[in-house]
Amino acid sequence: MAEHAVVIAGAGPTGLMLAGELALGGVDVGVVEQRASQDLPGSRAGGLHSRTIEVLDQRGIADRFLSEGQVAQVAGFAGVSLDISDFPTRHPYGLGLWQNHIERILAGWVGELAVTIYRRRQVTGFAQGDSGVDVELSDGQSLRAEYLVGCDGGRSLVRKAAGIEFPGWDPTTSSLLAEVEMAEEPELGMRRNAFGIHSLGKVEYEIRDGEVVYTDGGTVRVMVTEPDVGPTSEPTLRQLSEGLIAVYGTDYGIHSPTWITRFTDMTRQAAAYRQGRILLAGDAAHVHSPVGGQGLNTGVQDAVNLGWKLAQVVQRTAPESLLDTYHAERHPVAARVLRNTMAQVALMRADDRIEALRDTVSDLLSMDEPRRRFAAMMSGLDIQYDLGEGHPLLGRRMPDLDLVTANGPLRVFALLHDARPVLLNLGEPGGLDITPWADRAQLIDAKYVGDWELPALGQVAAPAAVLIRPDGYVAWVGDGTDTGLRDALTTWFGSP
Ligand SMILES: Cc1cc2nc3c(=O)[nH]c(=O)nc-3n(C[C@H](O)[C@H](O)[C@H](O)COP(=O)(O)OP(=O)(O)OC[C@H]3O[C@@H](n4cnc5c(N)ncnc54)[C@H](O)[C@@H]3O)c2cc1C
């Protein structure tokens, strides 16, 4: 039986990101994926928000995505655009890039690391014991692991087999989504009727001066909202044709579909992200309406929160209890995504009174403070893990500052490429000592002369030092002394 320290079920965006994070942490990881290759039949999710681009930048791979996508102001709430171009980040924008490309680029990165991928087979079950998990595969083989992570999507077998509850709300609306050829040139853009919102666009597009410009001809991406919530069975071309005729009066001669699917606003979240040696991440842990484009982003960020913690537990530098901080930190983040998607779906309903409410919300969001708060939420830049009282940076993302060191200029994110913690001493050089943790954390003496500004919060007092976790969140803020530093190092990176 093949053995890995960690087995991941599913090589979607979450599973791939987690595999990369674990490999950087020196963990032997195996990924089981039912698909024969990374190809997706359809384009799926539309892109990345600012915080996800930052997270990829922390690993030195953001440029791979930026060079293939369309940088644009993508944040929005219930269809109201939220501009983040004045936000204090190196990436004050989102990226239009279809999920099939995101997965291809992520898989390319994972391919450069020591990760074994078992394709064309499913995880069909597992048995969890005191010392490990036996993972059963559809080809009759088994894999032995210390931990199994379910990154196997919304219908997660791992979640179901573990008996983890998935409470939430049934769908209230459904839409057909497809990529097809059309004999006639369709009317591109959005349309609203009594059923809700519909849209016709092209898979190939560019963004010029903030406007989407479609290429002539080519594959059309259709989204039609159904009058009633559709069945769970796979939709057909005929149903899509009927859906189009009901809204546009014609199906524009659709033919040759490459992808037809149905999505809903079903909203559910796993009651526990960990059960012993089993963990859940991404859609396996949370599903919701795609409005606002947050699902893939949340999954990738789940992976980045979990990866370094699991790596340390597997390598016995940190206690198993560190894994419980994964649920404690990430469950509230997705719970908030669930709530904001439910609010957005409600606000987008076709009803005169809801339309009046939407106009009111739109007015509110045109004011600066609400715009900044909602934009920070929708772009993922305002996440704060509850690490107790203290400096506003505590539990928040570390900004990618331009530092000055004895060896020359240095970006903060460059220090995170290997997913290792950093103690950044901005005070007296040599003023902090972390010798007992020298094998785990880097100590950098540096100077920073600019302002400290955080998204939504604005200016904050300059700290004398910061302890940055491998996921880029601040675990401790120094006031010129080392009070609390040993405790923070022990909590996050284990006893010396
Ligand atoms: C129409 C639409 C638009 C969207 N737009 C956006 C957007 O703009 N931005 C955004 O952030 N999100 C968006 N999303 C959501 C996004 O697509 C998902 O959140 C994302 O794919 C979740 O990634 P994941 O890796 O957790 O799960 P998945 O992508 O579902 O990946 C799960 C993987 O596990 C594999 N698998 C499943 N079961 C098994 C098994 N038993 N054994 C082995 N392998 C298995 C699957 O083949 C798959 O590769 C959108 C979704 C839809 C439907």
PDBQT file of the ligand as one rigid body, heavy atoms in Angstrom, charges set to zero:
ROOT
HETATM    1  C1  LIG A 501     -21.219  29.481 -12.686  1.00  0.00    +0.000 C 
HETATM    2  C2  LIG A 501     -20.178  29.551 -11.650  1.00  0.00    +0.000 A 
HETATM    3  C3  LIG A 501     -19.392  30.683 -11.597  1.00  0.00    +0.000 A 
HETATM    4  C4  LIG A 501     -18.454  30.791 -10.598  1.00  0.00    +0.000 A 
HETATM    5  N1  LIG A 501     -17.714  31.925 -10.556  1.00  0.00    +0.000 NA
HETATM    6  C5  LIG A 501     -16.782  32.062  -9.599  1.00  0.00    +0.000 A 
HETATM    7  C6  LIG A 501     -15.915  33.190  -9.573  1.00  0.00    +0.000 A 
HETATM    8  O1  LIG A 501     -15.975  34.071 -10.439  1.00  0.00    +0.000 OA
HETATM    9  N2  LIG A 501     -15.017  33.275  -8.579  1.00  0.00    +0.000 N 
HETATM   10  C7  LIG A 501     -14.907  32.304  -7.631  1.00  0.00    +0.000 A 
HETATM   11  O2  LIG A 501     -14.094  32.466  -6.721  1.00  0.00    +0.000 OA
HETATM   12  N3  LIG A 501     -15.673  31.193  -7.658  1.00  0.00    +0.000 NA
HETATM   13  C8  LIG A 501     -16.602  31.043  -8.616  1.00  0.00    +0.000 A 
HETATM   14  N4  LIG A 501     -17.334  29.908  -8.669  1.00  0.00    +0.000 N 
HETATM   15  C9  LIG A 501     -17.120  28.850  -7.694  1.00  0.00    +0.000 C 
HETATM   16  C10 LIG A 501     -15.922  27.948  -8.038  1.00  0.00    +0.000 C 
HETATM   17  O3  LIG A 501     -16.097  27.357  -9.309  1.00  0.00    +0.000 OA
HETATM   18  C11 LIG A 501     -15.777  26.875  -6.958  1.00  0.00    +0.000 C 
HETATM   19  O4  LIG A 501     -15.895  27.473  -5.702  1.00  0.00    +0.000 OA
HETATM   20  C12 LIG A 501     -14.416  26.173  -7.067  1.00  0.00    +0.000 C 
HETATM   21  O5  LIG A 501     -14.328  25.375  -8.205  1.00  0.00    +0.000 OA
HETATM   22  C13 LIG A 501     -14.172  25.307  -5.836  1.00  0.00    +0.000 C 
HETATM   23  O6  LIG A 501     -12.934  24.675  -5.952  1.00  0.00    +0.000 OA
HETATM   24  P1  LIG A 501     -12.681  23.315  -5.182  1.00  0.00    +0.000 P 
HETATM   25  O7  LIG A 501     -11.302  22.895  -5.591  1.00  0.00    +0.000 OA
HETATM   26  O8  LIG A 501     -12.979  23.487  -3.759  1.00  0.00    +0.000 OA
HETATM   27  O9  LIG A 501     -13.760  22.299  -5.742  1.00  0.00    +0.000 OA
HETATM   28  P2  LIG A 501     -13.964  21.774  -7.238  1.00  0.00    +0.000 P 
HETATM   29  O10 LIG A 501     -13.546  22.801  -8.233  1.00  0.00    +0.000 OA
HETATM   30  O11 LIG A 501     -15.338  21.227  -7.308  1.00  0.00    +0.000 OA
HETATM   31  O12 LIG A 501     -12.912  20.595  -7.371  1.00  0.00    +0.000 OA
HETATM   32  C14 LIG A 501     -13.138  19.327  -6.791  1.00  0.00    +0.000 C 
HETATM   33  C15 LIG A 501     -12.254  18.314  -7.510  1.00  0.00    +0.000 C 
HETATM   34  O13 LIG A 501     -12.405  17.067  -6.872  1.00  0.00    +0.000 OA
HETATM   35  C16 LIG A 501     -12.587  16.056  -7.843  1.00  0.00    +0.000 C 
HETATM   36  N5  LIG A 501     -13.341  15.009  -7.159  1.00  0.00    +0.000 N 
HETATM   37  C17 LIG A 501     -14.610  15.058  -6.690  1.00  0.00    +0.000 A 
HETATM   38  N6  LIG A 501     -14.935  13.924  -6.024  1.00  0.00    +0.000 NA
HETATM   39  C18 LIG A 501     -13.831  13.145  -6.063  1.00  0.00    +0.000 A 
HETATM   40  C19 LIG A 501     -13.528  11.861  -5.537  1.00  0.00    +0.000 A 
HETATM   41  N7  LIG A 501     -14.411  11.163  -4.802  1.00  0.00    +0.000 N 
HETATM   42  N8  LIG A 501     -12.296  11.335  -5.770  1.00  0.00    +0.000 NA
HETATM   43  C20 LIG A 501     -11.366  12.042  -6.488  1.00  0.00    +0.000 A 
HETATM   44  N9  LIG A 501     -11.616  13.263  -7.013  1.00  0.00    +0.000 NA
HETATM   45  C21 LIG A 501     -12.824  13.808  -6.789  1.00  0.00    +0.000 A 
HETATM   46  C22 LIG A 501     -13.313  16.743  -8.974  1.00  0.00    +0.000 C 
HETATM   47  O14 LIG A 501     -13.118  16.074 -10.199  1.00  0.00    +0.000 OA
HETATM   48  C23 LIG A 501     -12.654  18.116  -8.957  1.00  0.00    +0.000 C 
HETATM   49  O15 LIG A 501     -11.504  18.179  -9.763  1.00  0.00    +0.000 OA
HETATM   50  C24 LIG A 501     -18.284  29.750  -9.657  1.00  0.00    +0.000 A 
HETATM   51  C25 LIG A 501     -19.045  28.606  -9.750  1.00  0.00    +0.000 A 
HETATM   52  C26 LIG A 501     -19.989  28.499 -10.745  1.00  0.00    +0.000 A 
HETATM   53  C27 LIG A 501     -20.816  27.250 -10.839  1.00  0.00    +0.000 C 
ENDROOT
TORSDOF 0
